[in-house]
Amino acid sequence: MSLNISECNVLTINKNKSHKQIHSYSVCNADGSKIALDRVDSIKDLGVLVDDSLSFSDRIYEKIKLANMMMHY
């Protein structure tokens, strides 16, 4: 099974944003070349939006938007 590198990201979870350490991560491609992974502030995993402070605010806003769309239908 091959890894879909375009769907791989780096999410650093840390409560204290002022002490956030930034490291670069990469994955070796099939031909041996290294591909750097993109850093994101939030990510959707198993249908749940998780942000870098674990506040789940993106998830809450997503559900509110969906409820508003259903009410105006």
NORSUL-V960823 format. One record per residue. N is the residue number from 0. RES is the residue in three letters. PHI is phi in degrees with one decimal (NA if undefined). Layout:
BEGIN
n->N res->RES phi->PHI
n->N res->RES phi->PHI
END
This chain:
BEGIN
n->0 res->MET phi->NA
n->1 res->SER phi->-99.7
n->2 res->LEU phi->-93.5
n->3 res->ASN phi->-85.1
n->4 res->ILE phi->-65.9
n->5 res->SER phi->-67.4
n->6 res->GLU phi->-101.4
n->7 res->CYS phi->-97.0
n->8 res->ASN phi->-137.8
n->9 res->VAL phi->-116.4
n->10 res->LEU phi->-123.6
n->11 res->THR phi->-98.8
n->12 res->ILE phi->-104.0
n->13 res->ASN phi->-156.6
n->14 res->LYS phi->-71.9
n->15 res->ASN phi->-99.5
n->16 res->LYS phi->-67.2
n->17 res->SER phi->-72.3
n->18 res->HIS phi->-106.6
n->19 res->LYS phi->-69.2
n->20 res->GLN phi->-93.3
n->21 res->ILE phi->-104.4
n->22 res->HIS phi->-117.1
n->23 res->SER phi->-98.4
n->24 res->TYR phi->-120.2
n->25 res->SER phi->-140.6
n->26 res->VAL phi->-127.2
n->27 res->CYS phi->-79.4
n->28 res->ASN phi->-78.2
n->29 res->ALA phi->-60.1
n->30 res->ASP phi->-88.3
n->31 res->GLY phi->94.9
n->32 res->SER phi->-79.4
n->33 res->LYS phi->-89.1
n->34 res->ILE phi->-120.2
n->35 res->ALA phi->-73.3
n->36 res->LEU phi->-87.5
n->37 res->ASP phi->-76.5
n->38 res->ARG phi->-94.2
n->39 res->VAL phi->-127.1
n->40 res->ASP phi->-91.4
n->41 res->SER phi->-148.3
n->42 res->ILE phi->-148.6
n->43 res->LYS phi->-100.5
n->44 res->ASP phi->-129.5
n->45 res->LEU phi->54.3
n->46 res->GLY phi->83.3
n->47 res->VAL phi->-113.4
n->48 res->LEU phi->-80.8
n->49 res->VAL phi->-121.4
n->50 res->ASP phi->-106.4
n->51 res->ASP phi->-71.5
n->52 res->SER phi->-111.4
n->53 res->LEU phi->57.3
n->54 res->SER phi->-89.3
n->55 res->PHE phi->59.9
n->56 res->SER phi->-65.1
n->57 res->ASP phi->-61.4
n->58 res->ARG phi->-64.4
n->59 res->ILE phi->-64.9
n->60 res->TYR phi->-63.2
n->61 res->GLU phi->-62.6
n->62 res->LYS phi->-70.1
n->63 res->ILE phi->-64.7
n->64 res->LYS phi->-61.4
n->65 res->LEU phi->-64.1
n->66 res->ALA phi->-64.0
n->67 res->ASN phi->-64.2
n->68 res->MET phi->-64.9
n->69 res->MET phi->-70.5
n->70 res->MET phi->-72.0
n->71 res->HIS phi->-89.6
n->72 res->TYR phi->-83.1
END
